Amino acid sequence: MAINDALRALKHTELPTDNSTTSVTQLPANILEAFIPGYSIISKFLLDSLGFDITLLVSVCFLIFGLATSLKFAWKHTSEQFNEYFMSYIRIDSDDDIYDHVMEWIRVQNVSKNSRKLMAKTGRENAWDLVDGDMGVPELDPSKLVNFSNWDAKVPPRFQPSFGIHRFFHNGRLFQLTRENKHVMRDGWGGSSLRDEENITLTCVGRSTKPIKDLIKVARDHYLDKEKSCTVVRRPCPKEQRGRGRTLWMKVATRPSRPIETVVLDHEQKNRVLVDINEYLHPSTPRWYANRGIPYRRGYLFHGPPGTGKSSLAWAIAGVFGLDIYCISLVDPTLTEEDLGMMFTSLPRRCVVLLEDIDSAGLSKRQEEETVEKLKPEDEAAAKIGAEITRAIKSVQKDGKNNKENQGISLSGLLNAIDGVASHEGRVLLMTTNFPDKLDEALIRPGRVDMKVKFTNATRSQICELFTRMYTPDTPASLAPEQIRLGPVPRANGTLHQATLNGSLLQPKSAKIEDVMTPPESPKQANTPTTTFSPSSIEEIAVQFADRLPEDKFTPAEVQGFLLTRKKEPMNALEEVEAWRDGVLEARERKSMSKKEVVP
């Protein structure tokens, strides 16, 4: 309205005659009156009382404001045109792994050091960030108790660019980083909801995005070089976040890769699994499968008693081949068959999928049918009554809201996700179970399970291996993936049976124990006498230790748990193992007798 009034005033303003002159910096009173209501009264009052005419001052202010507005509009329009035709950009969403790569690289660059807009984060992100020089974590005194409240207080925070625009130079070229946080509507369970989403945009001058691509590659190489000895663990997103347009997997942890030699398993079996997976993951294998019309999938079943190393081998396989591991719990009540199918479809080309305790999926119906078939004729009436009660309970649950959520995954849904028409190819599927006899034949048939690996209780050689590794001094884990050494097995003649992963073959070889063991250094502990054991003495103690334990009676986890409480005292472990052995066996016997007394 003020602008319209000013235009009308300008229209009715009389132009100066040839005999009159008007300064450029003085605007007509009618225009000033339109923009500033009451200007004439204020101007007249100031002129009469102070003898000061403010027309010149107000006119100059209006001219400066107009000039600044014009320049701002011109700059905005020019910059938009320049960005449109002379600049390139790449946008990265926070759901993508590249986002973490770039932000981690930016954090250690001068961007975080020179920027005036930063975001502070906790210095130690996970439990594996212990004493690390580049993190600034203080060294711990082993002679004192650890107080984590004081220790965490000394860990410096991490800084990264906050939301906004940041500029930096890389290889002599100017880049611009724009970090944004937006509220968007996303579809999910229970309808749409407002969620926060972050993204970054990398911009550089030029009509080619190659400099930005090179920068992303540098950031990725830096991140992977830092995480090369770690395994990324991913699990399904919470139920509320499984919506269209959102990732179904989330990164839950980054843990150090488990060395394959720490997995207690027969070396022939271990080598056979590694050779098979290595050949399957070779870049030339997909074409071989396609030319023969064979689905490019591979499945493995690890079965055996609890605590024998089934899950440990799965983690070690992911670390050996540098793959992320995707863990799925089939007993999750919020996981539906539709979710399971979409999760398998969204898997990357090469990854490890771990299904633990596979016997918990889709067996209830089959077990009920088998139970009814085995009932005696006199029990048929009781079976019918039980069936009626079961149906009544299910009908009540059907009216509840949580009935659909508690259904779980059926056997047919699991089979369709594993090797259905739209199932994913290229992944390594690892399934573990404690009861292989309970699994349905359709689940473990060839094509779904291509190799079965049996885990047993600890043998004599495995007990020796556990003891030797427990008291072997730590060595830097600097072996490259193509030079992975499988765990040595102590022999009575003082040699170790080993295997090395060279390219795509595992070549066994023999080596003296001195080649892989070095005398331990004396730990610096205050007022604590220490004993140094040579490699040969540790080998002798390991053999004696194994002789005092019965073979195939204890799981590797039980033996390792006993040794962990004496991890720096091999002689104490040797002296106390017999008492521990007798106590465990007696407890098992009492438990077995109590079960027999309960059963009529």
C-alpha positions in Angstrom: 0.0 0.0 0.0 2.8 2.4 0.8 4.4 1.8 -2.6 1.0 2.5 -4.4 0.6 5.7 -2.4 4.2 6.7 -3.4 3.4 6.1 -7.0 0.3 8.2 -6.9 2.1 10.9 -5.1 4.9 10.8 -7.8 2.2 11.0 -10.5 0.7 14.2 -9.0 4.1 15.8 -8.2 4.8 18.9 -10.2 8.0 18.8 -12.1 10.3 21.7 -11.5 10.3 24.5 -14.1 13.4 25.6 -16.0 13.9 28.4 -13.4 13.9 26.1 -10.4 16.6 23.5 -9.5 16.3 20.4 -7.3 19.2 18.5 -5.8 19.6 14.8 -6.7 19.7 13.9 -3.1 16.4 15.7 -2.3 13.2 13.7 -2.9 9.9 15.4 -3.3 8.0 15.8 -0.1 5.0 13.9 -1.5 7.1 10.8 -2.0 8.6 11.0 1.5 5.1 11.5 2.9 3.9 8.3 1.2 6.8 6.2 2.7 6.8 7.9 6.1 3.3 8.8 7.3 3.4 12.2 9.1 6.7 13.2 7.5 5.5 16.8 6.7 4.4 17.4 10.3 7.7 16.0 11.7 9.8 18.0 9.2 7.9 21.2 9.9 8.3 20.7 13.7 12.0 20.1 13.5 12.5 23.0 11.1 10.5 25.4 13.4 12.1 24.2 16.7 15.6 23.4 15.7 16.0 25.2 12.4 17.1 21.9 10.8 15.7 20.5 7.5 15.8 16.7 7.5 14.8 16.4 3.9 18.3 16.0 2.7 19.2 13.4 5.4 16.1 11.3 4.7 16.6 11.5 1.0 20.2 10.2 1.3 19.1 7.3 3.5 16.4 6.3 0.9 19.0 6.5 -1.9 21.4 4.3 0.0 18.7 1.8 0.9 17.6 1.6 -2.7 21.1 1.2 -4.0 21.8 -1.6 -1.5 18.6 -3.4 -2.5 19.5 -3.1 -6.1 23.0 -4.4 -5.6 21.7 -7.3 -3.5 19.2 -8.3 -6.2 21.8 -8.0 -8.9 24.3 -10.1 -6.9 21.7 -12.8 -6.2 20.6 -13.0 -9.8 24.2 -13.0 -11.0 25.3 -15.7 -8.6 22.4 -17.8 -9.5 23.2 -17.6 -13.2 26.9 -18.2 -12.4 26.1 -21.3 -10.3 23.7 -22.6 -13.0 26.2 -22.3 -15.9 29.7 -22.2 -14.5 29.6 -24.4 -11.3 29.2 -28.1 -10.7 27.8 -29.9 -7.6 27.1 -33.3 -6.2 24.6 -33.9 -3.4 25.0 -36.7 -0.9 22.3 -37.9 1.5 23.0 -38.9 5.0 21.6 -42.4 4.4 24.5 -43.2 2.0 27.9 -44.5 3.2 29.6 -41.8 1.1 28.2 -39.2 3.6 30.2 -40.8 6.4 33.3 -41.0 4.2 33.2 -37.3 3.3 32.3 -36.1 6.8 35.2 -38.2 8.3 37.6 -36.8 5.8 36.4 -33.2 6.3 36.8 -33.7 10.1 40.5 -34.2 9.9 41.1 -31.5 7.3 41.6 -27.8 7.8 37.9 -27.2 7.3 37.2 -28.2 10.9 40.2 -26.3 12.1 39.6 -23.0 10.4 35.8 -22.8 10.3 33.9 -20.6 12.7 30.8 -22.8 12.6 31.5 -26.2 14.1 29.6 -29.0 15.7 31.1 -30.9 18.7 30.7 -34.6 19.2 31.9 -37.1 21.8 35.5 -38.0 21.2 35.1 -41.7 21.8 32.4 -43.1 19.5 32.4 -46.8 20.4 33.9 -49.3 22.8 36.7 -50.2 20.4 38.2 -46.6 20.4 40.6 -47.3 23.2 44.2 -46.2 23.5 44.7 -44.6 20.1 47.4 -42.0 19.5 45.6 -40.0 16.8 42.5 -39.7 19.0 44.4 -38.1 21.8 43.2 -40.7 24.3 45.5 -40.7 27.3 47.6 -43.8 28.1 46.4 -45.9 31.1 48.6 -46.9 34.0 48.2 -50.7 34.4 49.1 -50.4 38.1 46.0 -48.4 38.9 42.3 -49.1 38.7 40.6 -47.6 35.6 38.1 -44.8 36.4 36.2 -44.2 33.2 34.5 -41.1 34.4 37.9 -39.4 34.7 39.3 -41.0 31.6 36.3 -40.0 29.4 36.7 -36.4 30.7 40.2 -36.2 29.2 39.1 -37.4 25.8 39.0 -34.4 23.5 35.8 -33.9 21.6 35.6 -34.3 17.8 34.7 -31.3 15.7 33.0 -31.2 12.3 31.4 -28.5 10.2 28.0 -27.4 11.4 25.0 -26.6 9.2 25.7 -23.9 6.7 28.3 -23.1 4.0 32.0 -23.9 4.4 34.7 -23.2 1.9 38.1 -25.0 1.6 40.9 -25.6 -0.8 42.0 -29.1 -2.0 44.8 -29.6 -4.4 44.8 -25.9 -5.3 41.1 -25.8 -6.1 38.3 -24.0 -4.2 35.5 -26.2 -3.0 32.3 -25.4 -1.1 30.6 -27.6 1.4 26.9 -27.0 2.1 25.4 -28.9 5.0 21.7 -28.8 5.4 19.1 -30.3 7.8 15.5 -30.4 6.5 12.2 -31.5 7.9 10.5 -33.9 5.4 7.4 -36.0 5.5 8.1 -39.7 5.2 5.8 -42.7 4.9 6.2 -45.3 7.6 4.3 -47.5 10.0 1.2 -45.7 11.2 1.1 -43.2 8.3 3.3 -40.2 7.5 5.6 -38.5 10.0 7.9 -35.5 10.1 11.5 -36.5 10.2 14.9 -34.8 10.0 17.1 -35.5 7.1 20.6 -34.3 6.5 22.5 -33.9 3.3 25.7 -32.3 2.1 26.4 -30.7 -1.3 29.9 -30.4 -2.7 30.4 -27.6 -5.2 33.4 -26.4 -7.3 34.0 -23.9 -10.1 33.9 -25.4 -13.5 31.5 -27.3 -15.8 32.9 -30.7 -14.9 32.2 -32.8 -11.8 35.5 -34.7 -12.1 37.2 -32.6 -9.3 34.3 -33.5 -6.9 34.4 -37.1 -7.9 38.2 -37.2 -7.2 37.6 -35.6 -3.8 35.0 -38.2 -2.9 37.4 -40.9 -4.0 40.1 -39.4 -1.7 37.6 -39.3 1.2 36.5 -42.9 0.5 40.1 -44.2 0.4 40.9 -42.3 3.6 37.9 -43.8 5.4 38.5 -47.4 4.1 42.2 -47.2 4.9 41.2 -46.3 8.5 38.5 -49.0 8.7 40.4 -51.7 6.7 41.0 -53.8 9.8 37.4 -53.4 11.0 34.1 -55.0 10.2 30.9 -53.0 9.8 27.8 -54.5 11.5 24.4 -53.6 10.2 21.0 -54.6 11.4 17.4 -53.8 10.3 16.1 -50.4 11.0 13.5 -50.0 13.7 9.9 -50.6 12.7 9.1 -46.9 12.7 11.8 -46.1 10.1 11.0 -48.9 7.6 9.1 -46.7 5.1 9.2 -46.0 1.4 12.2 -44.0 0.4 14.2 -44.9 3.5 17.0 -47.4 3.9 16.1 -50.7 5.6 19.5 -51.2 7.2 21.3 -49.2 9.7 24.9 -49.2 10.8 25.1 -50.3 14.5 28.8 -50.9 15.1 32.3 -51.0 13.7 34.3 -53.6 15.4 37.9 -54.9 14.8 37.9 -57.8 12.4 38.4 -61.1 14.0 41.5 -62.9 12.8 40.6 -66.2 11.2 43.3 -68.0 13.1 41.5 -67.3 16.4 38.5 -69.4 15.3 38.9 -72.9 16.8 37.9 -75.3 14.1 39.5 -78.1 12.2 41.8 -76.6 9.7 40.8 -78.7 6.8 37.2 -77.5 7.3 38.3 -73.9 7.7 40.4 -74.0 4.6 37.6 -75.6 2.6 35.1 -72.9 3.6 37.6 -70.1 2.8 38.5 -71.6 -0.6 34.9 -72.0 -1.6 33.9 -68.4 -0.6 37.0 -67.0 -2.2 36.2 -68.7 -5.5 32.5 -67.6 -5.2 33.4 -63.9 -4.7 36.0 -63.8 -7.5 35.0 -61.2 -10.2 34.9 -63.8 -12.9 32.5 -66.1 -11.1 29.2 -64.2 -11.9 29.7 -64.7 -15.6 30.4 -68.4 -15.1 27.1 -68.8 -13.2 25.2 -66.7 -15.8 26.5 -68.7 -18.8 25.3 -71.9 -17.2 21.9 -70.6 -15.9 22.8 -71.1 -12.3 21.6 -68.5 -9.7 24.6 -66.6 -8.3 24.0 -67.5 -4.7 25.9 -69.4 -2.0 24.7 -70.6 1.4 26.5 -72.2 4.3 25.1 -73.9 7.4 27.2 -73.9 10.6 25.8 -76.4 13.1 26.9 -77.7 16.4 26.5 -77.3 20.2 26.5 -73.8 21.7 29.9 -72.2 22.3 31.7 -74.0 19.6 32.5 -71.0 17.4 29.8 -70.9 14.7 29.2 -67.1 15.0 32.9 -66.5 15.5 33.6 -68.1 12.1 31.0 -65.9 10.5 32.6 -62.7 11.9 36.0 -63.9 10.8 34.8 -64.6 7.3 33.5 -61.1 7.0 36.8 -59.7 8.2 39.0 -61.9 5.9 37.1 -60.8 2.7 36.5 -57.2 3.8 32.7 -57.4 3.7 30.0 -55.8 5.8 28.0 -58.3 7.9 24.2 -58.0 7.9 22.6 -59.6 10.9 18.9 -60.6 10.9 17.0 -62.0 13.9 14.1 -64.1 12.7 12.4 -64.0 16.1 11.9 -60.2 15.9 8.1 -59.8 16.4 8.1 -56.5 14.3 9.8 -58.2 11.3 7.3 -59.2 8.6 7.8 -61.4 5.5 7.4 -58.3 3.4 10.2 -56.5 5.4 12.4 -59.6 5.0 12.0 -59.7 1.3 12.7 -56.0 0.9 15.8 -56.3 3.1 17.2 -59.1 1.0 16.5 -57.1 -2.1 18.3 -54.0 -0.8 21.5 -55.9 0.1 24.7 -54.7 -1.6 26.2 -56.9 -4.3 28.8 -58.5 -2.0 28.1 -58.9 1.7 27.7 -61.5 4.4 24.2 -62.2 5.7 24.1 -63.9 9.1 20.9 -65.7 10.2 21.6 -66.9 13.7 19.6 -69.8 15.3 17.8 -70.5 12.0 15.9 -73.4 13.8 13.7 -70.7 15.4 12.0 -69.8 12.1 8.9 -71.5 10.6 8.9 -74.7 12.6 6.0 -74.3 14.9 3.4 -75.6 12.4 5.5 -78.6 11.3 6.2 -79.5 14.9 2.5 -79.4 15.8 1.7 -81.7 12.9 4.4 -84.2 13.9 3.2 -84.1 17.5 -0.4 -84.9 16.5 0.8 -87.8 14.2 2.8 -89.4 17.1 -0.1 -89.3 19.6 -1.5 -92.7 20.7 -5.2 -93.5 20.1 -6.1 -93.0 23.8 -4.6 -89.5 23.6 -6.6 -88.4 20.6 -9.3 -87.0 22.8 -6.8 -84.9 24.8 -5.3 -83.7 21.5 -8.7 -82.6 20.2 -9.3 -80.7 23.4 -5.9 -79.1 23.1 -6.5 -78.1 19.5 -9.8 -76.5 20.4 -8.2 -74.5 23.2 -5.4 -73.4 20.8 -8.0 -72.3 18.2 -9.9 -70.3 20.9 -6.7 -68.6 22.0 -5.8 -67.7 18.4 -9.3 -66.3 17.8 -8.9 -64.0 20.8 -5.5 -62.9 19.7 -6.8 -62.2 16.3 -8.9 -59.3 17.7 -5.8 -57.8 19.3 -3.7 -55.2 17.6 -0.4 -57.1 18.1 -1.5 -60.3 16.4 0.0 -59.5 13.1 3.2 -58.3 14.7 3.8 -61.5 16.7 3.4 -63.9 13.8 7.1 -63.9 12.9 8.6 -65.3 9.7 7.1 -68.5 8.2 9.2 -71.1 6.5 7.7 -70.2 3.1 8.5 -66.5 3.6 12.1 -67.3 4.5 12.5 -69.5 1.5 11.1 -66.9 -0.9 13.5 -64.3 0.6 16.5 -66.6 0.2 16.0 -67.9 -3.3 12.7 -66.6 -4.6 12.2 -65.2 -8.1 13.1 -61.7 -6.9 15.8 -62.7 -4.4 19.1 -61.0 -4.3 22.2 -62.5 -5.8 25.9 -62.1 -4.9 25.6 -62.3 -1.1 27.2 -64.9 1.2 24.4 -66.4 3.3 25.6 -67.9 6.6 23.1 -69.7 8.8 23.8 -71.1 12.3 21.8 -73.6 14.4 22.3 -75.8 17.4 19.8 -78.4 16.3 20.3 -79.3 12.6 18.0 -82.3 12.9 15.0 -79.9 13.5 15.5 -78.0 10.3 13.1 -78.6 7.4 14.6 -80.4 4.4 13.4 -77.7 2.1 15.5 -75.2 4.0 18.8 -77.0 3.8 18.5 -78.6 0.4 21.3 -78.0 -2.2 21.0 -74.6 -3.8 20.0 -73.0 -0.5 22.7 -74.6 1.7 25.7 -75.5 -0.5 28.1 -76.5 2.3 27.5 -77.7 5.9 30.2 -77.2 8.5 30.0 -79.2 11.7 31.3 -77.8 14.9 32.1 -80.1 17.8 33.4 -79.8 21.3 37.1 -79.0 21.8 39.5 -81.7 20.7 43.0 -82.2 22.1 44.6 -80.2 19.4 42.1 -77.4 19.7 42.7 -77.2 23.5 46.4 -76.9 22.8 45.7 -74.2 20.3 43.5 -72.3 22.7 46.2 -72.5 25.4 49.0 -71.5 23.1 47.2 -68.5 21.7 46.1 -67.3 25.1 49.6 -67.0 26.3 51.2 -65.8 23.1 52.3 -62.2 23.2 50.3 -59.7 21.2 51.6 -58.9 17.7 50.5 -56.2 15.3 47.7 -57.3 13.0 49.3 -56.1 9.9 48.7 -59.0 7.5 47.0 -58.1 4.3 43.9 -60.0 3.2 45.8 -61.8 0.5 48.3 -63.1 3.1 46.0 -64.4 5.8 47.5 -67.1 7.9 45.2 -69.8 9.3 45.6 -70.7 12.9 48.5 -73.0 13.8 47.8 -76.3 15.5 50.5 -77.4 18.0 51.9 -80.9 17.3 53.8 -83.2 19.6 57.0 -82.7 17.5 57.0 -79.0 18.1 55.7 -78.0 14.6 52.6 -76.1 13.6 50.3 -76.9 10.7 49.4 -73.6 8.9 47.8 -72.4 5.7 48.2 -69.1 3.9 45.6 -67.5 1.7 47.4 -66.6 -1.5 45.1 -65.2 -4.2 42.4 -67.8 -4.5 44.2 -70.9 -3.1 45.0 -72.0 0.5 48.4 -73.6 0.5 49.2 -75.6 3.6 52.7 -75.5 4.9 54.7 -76.5 8.0 56.5 -74.0 10.2 58.4 -74.2 13.4 56.7 -72.8 16.4 59.5 -70.3 16.8 58.5 -68.8 13.4 55.2 -67.5 14.8 55.9 -67.0 18.5 58.3 -64.7 20.2 59.3 -64.6 23.8 56.9 -62.4 25.7 58.2 -59.1 27.1 58.0 -58.6 30.9 55.0 -56.4 31.7 55.7 -53.3 33.7 53.6 -53.9 36.8 54.5 -52.4 40.2 55.6 -54.9 42.8 54.4 -57.9 40.7 56.9 -60.7 40.0 56.6 -62.0 36.5 57.8 -65.2 34.8 58.9 -65.3 31.2 58.1 -68.4 29.3 59.9 -69.4 26.1 57.9 -70.7 23.1 59.0 -74.2 23.8 57.9 -74.1 27.4 54.5 -72.7 26.5 54.2 -75.6 24.0 55.0 -78.1 26.7 52.6 -76.6 29.1 49.9 -76.6 26.5 50.3 -80.3 25.8 50.1 -81.0 29.6 47.1 -78.9 29.9 45.3 -80.7 27.1 46.2 -84.1 28.6 44.3 -83.2 31.8 41.0 -82.4 29.9 38.9 -85.1 28.3 38.4 -84.8 24.6 35.0 -83.8 23.2 33.6 -82.9 26.6 34.1 -79.2 26.9 33.2 -76.5 24.3 36.0 -74.1 23.2 34.0 -71.3 24.9 34.2 -73.1 28.2 37.9 -73.7 27.9 38.5 -70.1 26.9 36.4 -68.8 29.8 38.5 -70.8 32.2 41.8 -69.5 30.7 40.6 -65.9 30.6 40.5 -65.8 34.4 44.1 -66.7 34.4 45.2 -65.0 31.2 48.7 -64.1 32.6 49.3 -67.2 34.7 49.8 -70.3 32.6 51.1 -72.3 35.4 48.1 -71.5 37.6 45.9 -72.6 34.8 47.7 -75.9 34.5 47.5 -76.5 38.3 43.9 -75.6 38.7 42.4 -77.2 35.5 41.8 -80.6 37.2 39.7 -79.1 40.0 37.8 -77.0 37.4 37.2 -80.0 35.2 35.9 -82.1 38.1 33.6 -79.4 39.3 32.0 -78.8 35.8 31.5 -82.5 35.3 29.9 -83.0 38.7 27.6 -80.1 38.1 26.5 -81.6 34.8 25.9 -84.9 36.5 23.7 -83.3 39.2 21.7 -81.4 36.6 21.2 -84.6 34.5 20.0 -86.5 37.6 17.6 -83.7 38.6 16.0 -83.9 35.1 15.6 -87.7 35.4 13.9 -87.3 38.8 11.4 -84.8 37.3 10.4 -87.0 34.4 7.9 -89.7 35.6 
